[in-house]
Structure formats: C-alpha cells, structure tokens
Amino acid sequence: MAIYLSPSMLSIDFTKVGEQLKEVEQAGTPYIHLDVMDGVFVPNISFGIPVIKGIRKASDMFFDAHLMIVEPERYVQQFRDAGADMINFHVEATKDPAGCIAKIKETGAKAGITIKPKTPIEEIKPYLKDLDMVLVMTVEPGFGGQKFMEDQVDKIYQLAKWKKELGLSYDIEVDGGITLDNVRTVLDAGANVIVAGSAVFGKESVAEAAKAFMEIFKEYEA
C-alpha cells in the first residue's frame, strides 16, 4: 500500500511559502494539504481561492483541498480552476453530499468526504463507492495544533474494513494532531494519507521533518 504525507499549509510560514513548498517537494512529498475555512462552518478563517491560485504557480504538488465551508458545492468549479486536484468537503456542510460529489467529478478533480469527530461514520457509508478519499478528523476542525483524539481511530478501522468488504479503493486520510509519536497508530488502523501541520512546517528543517515521516511509512510499504 502506498502511503503519502500531506503537509498542512495551515502551519506554513507564509513569509516563506515558495521556499517551504520547495523543501517538502524536494524531500519527496507528493501532496500538500490546503485547509480552507470560512469562519461559518468552523470558527476560524484561513485562506481561499486566490491563495491556492497563487501557490499553484509555484508548485507541481498534488493539491489536496480540504473545504471547511458551508455549501461547498457553490465553489467546486472555482477551486478546481484555482488548481485543486482533490476537493474534499465535509458531509456535515451540505444537504446533498451525492450532488456535491458529482459536481466535483464533473470538473475532473478527485472527490473526497470529510467527517468530524462527533459524526457517526455510518453517515458516509452510502457515498463510499463514489469517493476517491475519506478524511477522518482526529481533532475538531478549525484550528491547528490540537491534541490527537485517539477515540477516532475506530473510524479508520471501520473504513478499512468496508473498503475490503466492498472491494473499493478509496484512500483513507487522517488529519489532526498527527506526530511522529502517534502516526503508527493511524497507519496500523489502515490510513494511507497522513496530514501533518506543525509536525512538519513547525520544525526548523521542514525537509528533515517530512523525511522522518516517510521513513516510518517505509515500514508499512515493504
């Protein structure tokens, strides 16, 4: 199973965006995680379409856009036009998850669903066959630097079980409080896309921090 690191731009040094993106890219990191917050769905505001469009010019990485916004279907095409390769929306943020998935697929982007800690995993089961990725939040969405919620690991196990039982191929992504000390917990459960913010961009050497995660991934890819 291929395992990917998706460093979160929520923790990037915005005075060194181009430089730090190059560092993680040259370290061998294929993904970059883009946390988009609207101040409504979550109590914080981050960045949006103009920023994504700007950094797209500076990087060839896979843009993993995590939309923490209400009615995400309104902006699907704009995020795709800005350069998003994966558009991942919260099941709690729309009245029509199936319609939102269809809109994402129509743009040519990959489609993902994200689930908050308090939302039962069963709520997304009907959509799994149409998804490229499921993102399990292991913190409450909206802020970086929170402590990992270990009780969410059961959701990862369940997603891995359904994936096998249903013969599906979606990626299982995990976001929230992931560090070198706990990443094996989510890898053991079946996750294969790991979001890390401060554990990568918060370190003195961004490249070395990314490589440290990827060394652990090799244990599971062998």
C-alpha positions in Angstrom: 0.0 0.0 0.0 1.4 3.4 -1.0 1.4 5.9 1.9 1.5 9.6 1.3 2.4 12.6 3.5 0.2 15.7 3.0 1.8 18.6 5.0 -0.8 21.2 6.0 -0.3 24.7 4.8 -2.2 25.9 7.9 1.2 25.7 9.7 3.4 27.0 6.9 5.5 30.2 7.3 3.6 32.5 5.0 6.7 34.7 4.6 8.5 31.6 3.1 5.7 29.8 1.2 7.6 29.2 -2.0 10.7 28.2 -0.2 9.0 25.7 2.2 6.8 24.2 -0.6 10.0 23.5 -2.5 11.6 21.9 0.6 8.8 19.4 1.2 8.5 18.7 -2.6 12.3 18.1 -2.9 12.1 15.8 0.2 9.8 13.6 -1.9 6.4 14.7 -0.5 3.8 14.4 -3.3 0.8 16.1 -1.6 0.1 19.5 0.0 -2.9 19.9 2.3 -4.9 23.1 1.8 -7.2 23.9 4.8 -9.9 26.3 3.6 -12.0 27.8 6.4 -14.9 30.3 6.0 -15.5 31.4 9.6 -19.0 29.9 9.4 -18.7 26.2 9.2 -15.7 26.5 11.6 -14.9 29.4 13.9 -11.8 30.5 12.0 -10.8 31.9 8.6 -7.7 30.7 6.8 -7.3 31.3 3.0 -9.2 30.7 -0.2 -9.2 30.6 -3.9 -6.7 33.5 -4.7 -4.0 31.9 -2.4 -4.4 28.5 -4.0 -4.3 30.0 -7.5 -1.1 31.8 -6.5 0.8 28.9 -5.0 -0.3 26.7 -7.9 2.2 28.7 -10.0 5.0 27.8 -7.5 4.4 24.1 -7.1 3.6 20.9 -9.1 2.5 19.0 -6.0 -0.9 17.3 -5.7 -3.2 19.9 -4.2 -5.3 18.2 -1.5 -8.0 20.9 -0.8 -10.0 20.4 2.5 -13.0 22.6 2.4 -14.3 23.6 5.8 -17.0 25.8 4.3 -20.8 25.8 4.2 -22.5 24.7 0.9 -19.2 23.6 -0.7 -21.0 22.8 -3.9 -21.2 26.5 -4.7 -17.4 26.8 -5.1 -16.4 23.4 -6.6 -15.6 24.7 -10.1 -13.7 27.7 -8.7 -11.4 25.6 -6.5 -10.8 23.3 -9.5 -9.9 26.3 -11.7 -7.6 27.5 -9.0 -5.6 24.3 -9.2 -7.1 21.8 -6.6 -6.5 18.2 -7.6 -8.6 16.7 -4.7 -11.7 18.5 -3.4 -12.6 17.2 0.0 -15.8 18.6 1.7 -17.5 18.0 5.0 -20.5 15.7 4.9 -22.0 18.0 7.6 -21.7 21.1 5.5 -24.1 20.2 2.6 -27.7 18.9 2.3 -26.7 17.0 -0.8 -23.4 15.1 -0.5 -24.1 12.9 -3.5 -24.7 16.0 -5.7 -21.5 17.6 -4.4 -19.5 14.5 -5.2 -21.0 14.5 -8.7 -20.1 18.2 -9.2 -16.5 17.5 -8.2 -16.2 14.6 -10.5 -17.6 16.7 -13.4 -14.7 19.1 -13.0 -12.1 16.3 -13.4 -11.0 16.6 -9.8 -10.9 13.7 -7.3 -13.7 13.7 -4.7 -13.4 13.3 -1.0 -15.6 13.5 2.0 -14.5 14.6 5.5 -16.1 13.6 8.8 -16.0 15.5 12.1 -15.3 13.7 15.4 -18.9 13.7 16.6 -20.4 12.5 13.3 -21.1 8.7 13.2 -19.0 7.0 10.4 -22.2 5.3 9.1 -23.3 8.7 7.7 -20.8 8.5 4.9 -21.2 4.8 4.0 -23.8 5.4 1.2 -21.2 7.6 -0.7 -18.1 5.4 -0.4 -18.5 3.8 -3.8 -18.2 7.2 -5.5 -15.2 8.6 -3.4 -11.5 8.8 -4.1 -10.8 9.6 -0.5 -12.3 9.8 3.0 -10.8 12.2 5.5 -11.2 11.3 9.2 -10.7 14.3 11.5 -8.8 13.4 14.7 -9.3 16.9 16.1 -12.3 19.4 15.9 -11.8 21.2 12.6 -10.9 24.9 12.6 -7.6 25.2 14.3 -4.1 23.8 14.0 -2.0 22.5 16.9 -4.7 20.5 18.7 -4.2 17.2 20.5 -4.8 14.0 18.7 -8.2 12.3 19.6 -7.4 8.6 19.8 -11.0 7.6 20.1 -11.4 8.5 16.4 -9.1 5.6 15.3 -12.1 3.2 15.3 -13.4 5.1 12.3 -10.3 4.4 10.4 -10.5 0.7 11.2 -14.2 0.7 10.0 -13.3 2.4 6.8 -10.5 0.0 6.1 -13.0 -2.9 6.8 -15.6 -1.5 4.5 -13.0 -0.9 1.8 -12.0 -4.5 1.8 -15.6 -5.9 2.1 -17.0 -3.7 -0.7 -14.0 -4.1 -3.0 -13.4 -0.3 -3.1 -10.1 1.6 -3.5 -10.6 5.0 -1.7 -7.7 6.5 0.2 -8.1 6.9 4.0 -6.7 10.3 5.1 -6.2 11.4 8.7 -5.9 15.0 9.9 -5.4 16.3 13.4 -2.6 16.2 15.9 -0.5 13.7 14.0 3.1 13.5 15.1 6.0 11.0 14.7 5.0 9.6 18.1 1.4 8.6 17.1 1.5 8.2 13.3 1.9 4.4 13.6 -1.5 4.3 15.4 -3.3 5.5 12.4 -1.2 3.6 9.9 -1.9 0.4 11.9 -5.6 1.2 11.5 -5.4 1.4 7.8 -4.8 5.1 7.0 -2.6 5.8 3.9 -2.7 9.6 3.6 -1.3 11.5 6.6 -1.8 15.2 7.2 0.8 16.8 9.4 0.9 20.6 10.1 3.1 21.8 12.9 4.9 18.4 12.9 6.4 19.4 9.5 6.1 23.1 8.9 6.7 23.9 12.6 10.1 22.3 12.6 13.5 24.0 12.0 14.2 21.8 9.0 10.9 21.2 7.1 12.6 18.8 4.7 14.0 16.6 7.5 10.7 16.6 9.3 9.0 15.4 6.2 11.7 12.7 5.6 11.2 11.4 9.2 7.6 10.7 8.5 8.4 9.0 5.2 11.0 6.7 6.9 8.2 5.4 9.1 6.0 4.9 6.0 8.6 2.6 4.5 7.9 0.1 7.3 4.3 -0.3 6.1 5.1 -0.2 2.3 7.6 -3.0 2.5 
